[in-house]
Amino acid sequence: MSIDRCPVAHGTDFTDPDLIQERVPLPEFAYLRQNEPMFWNPQTKENSSFDDGGFWLATRHQDVKDISSAREGWSSEENTAIVKFEGSVGKDERDIQKQMLINMDDPKHAEVRGIVSRGVFTPRGVAKIEDALRARANQICIEAKAKGQILDLEKALGAGQAEEVRETAHSIKGAAWNLSAKRLGNAALVLETAGREANIEAALQGLPGLKAAFSEFQNAIAQHLGP
């Protein structure tokens, strides 16, 4: 006669990122649903920032549904709906998370949800501002990438790495010209040419012009998109 081994080892923490990275623990959840639907998931303060020893893990759909819709007896706001923080995170830092809708209890939750659902974040409402949101997202990405590349240029210039200067300036030039930012592209071309010729001095002289063109580009986008 064989006895099936329990797949849930003593002390298993289902919020362990190493476990989740390795696999989704489906066999363990299946076992718990059948044998221990309300499972005490242990945690230490060092790996969760909470000092209550752990939390109750509901594994059955009906239990999850009942808890989610309950008006009393359960709280998202008390310790937030987030079950794991870095161990160095304190209570004050966790309490900041209570400003998120998911971490609110009624009546505050109902009040904020009413504002959100009043046509602002419905599919139709979001569709009306989709282009503006997309443009802002693109702006953030473009500016972040360009800032990083300018920093890379400065490092390469400081180290006298002409080929690195050429490659980085070439990348900035291409992106700028694709966006019709001609002045920024032309300024990058100056550094690209200097890098190709291994002329670090010329590249250093061209760097202020590139930075000025980038600032002009940022201002132009900000004016186009508005506040």
N, C-alpha and C positions, 0 to 999 in steps of 0.2 A: 504494500500500500504506500503510495507516494503522497506527500503533503506539499501542496503548492506553497512556495516561499512568498511571503509578503513583499511586494516590490517597493514599499515605502520604508526605507531604513529609519531607524531611530534618529531623531534630530534633523530630519530632512527639512531644508528651508526652500520652499518653492519660489522665493524671490532671489535666490542665488544666481547672479548673472552668469556664472560659469555653467550652471545646469542648463539655463535657457539657451546659452550659446551652443552647447553641445547638442541639444535636442529638445523637442517639446515633450514634457513628461506625461504622455497620454496614458501609458499603462498604470502609472501611479494614480492619476485622476480617476480612471475607471475603477480601480480597486477602492478608492476612498468613497466614490459614489455608492458602491454596493455595501461597504463595510463600516465606513466612518465618515458619513456625509458632512458632519461638522468637525473639522480636523484642526487641532491646535498646532499652528505653525510657529515653532520657536524662532526667536531672533535675539541677538545680543545688542546692547546699546552701541557697541563698537561697529557693528555692521549694518545698523538701521537707524541710529540716533534716538530710537525710542527706548525707554527704560521700563516697559511693562512686560518684558519677557517674550512677547510675540503677539499673534492675533488669531482669531477664529477664521478658518477658511471654509466657506460654503461651496460645496462641489456639485450640488444638484440644482437643476434649472429652476424648479419650483421654489426652492429655498431662496435662491438669488433673486427671483422675481418678487417674492413676498418681502424680502428685506429691502429691496430697492424702492418698493411702493409704500412701505410702512411709514406712517406719520409719527409714530412714537417708538421708543425702545432701541432705535438705531440712529447713529449720527455720522454724517460725513464731515461735519464741522469740528467735532470734538478733537480728533487727531488727524483730520484730513483723510481723503480717499487714497492718498499716496502711502503705500505700505513700506517704502524703503527710501531712506536718504543716506547720504554720506555720514559716517559716524561723527564727523566734526560739526555737523549741522545742529544748532541749538533750537530750543523751543521758540524763541523769538523769530528765528528765520523760518521755521515751519509755519508759524502763525501767519506769515505774509502770504502763504499759499491759500489762506482762507478767503482771499479776495477773488479767487477763481470760482466760477459758477458751480463746478463739480464738487467743490468743497464747502458748499453752503447748505444749511438746513432751512426749512420753511420757518417763518414767512419770508425771510430774506431771499431764499431761492426762488420762490414764486414771483416775487416782485421783480427781480433782475431778469428772470426768464421771460416775464411778460414784456419787458422792454426789448429784449433781444428778438423775440418772435413777432414784434409789432411791425413786420415788413422790412426790417433792417437786414437780418441775416437769413431770410428765407431764400430758397433757390432763385426766385424771381428778383429779390432785392439784391443779391450778390451779383446776378447777371448784369444788373444795371451799372455796376461799378467794376466789372471784371477787367475792362481795358485799362482803367486807371490803376487798379491793383497790379496788373501784369506789368505796366510801365514802371511803377514804383519798384517792383521786385527786380526788374531788369536794371534799373538805375542803381539799386543797392549792390547788385552783383558786379556791375561794370565798375563802379567806383571802388569797391573793395579789391577787385582784381588789379585795377590800375594802381591803387595805393601800394599794394604789395609789390607790384612790378617796379615801381619807382624806388621803393626801399631796396629791392634786389639790385637795381641799377647803382644806387649809392654804394652798396656793399661791394659790388663788382669793381666800381671805379676806385674805391678805397684800396682794394686788393690788386689793382692793376690788371684785371682779367678782361682783356679786350674782347675775346670771343664771347664771353658771357654778356658783356655790354651790347654787342651786336645782336645776339639772339633775343635778349629781353626788349631792346628797342624795336626790333623787327616785329615782335608780338604786339607791342603797344601801337605801332604804326598801322598794322593790319586791322586791329580792332577799331581804331579811331577812324580810319578811312571808310570802313564798312558802315560806320554811323554818321558819315559825312562830317566828322569833326576834323576838318582839313588842317586847321592850325595845329592841333594836337598831333596829328599824323605827320605833318611836316617837321615839327619840332623833334619827334621821335626819329625821323629820317636822318636828321643831323647827327644824332648819337649813333644810329646804326652805321652810317658812313664812317664816322670816326672810329667805331669799333672794328669795322672791316679793315681799316687802314692801320689798326693798332696805335691810334693816336689818342692816348688817354687824356692828354692836355686839352685837345679839341673837344672831347666828350665832356670833360669837366666844365668847359666854357659853355657848352650847350645845355647843361642840366638846368640852370635857372629858367631858361626859356621853356623847357619842357614842363617844369612845375607851374609856371605862369599859365601856360596853355591848358594844363589840366584843371587849374582853378577856374579858368574861364569856362571850360567845358562843364564843370560841376554847377556853376552859377546859371549857365544856359539851360541845363536840364531842370534845375530847381524852379526857374521862372516859367518854364514850359508846363511843368506838372502842377505848379501852384502849391500852396501850403497843405 
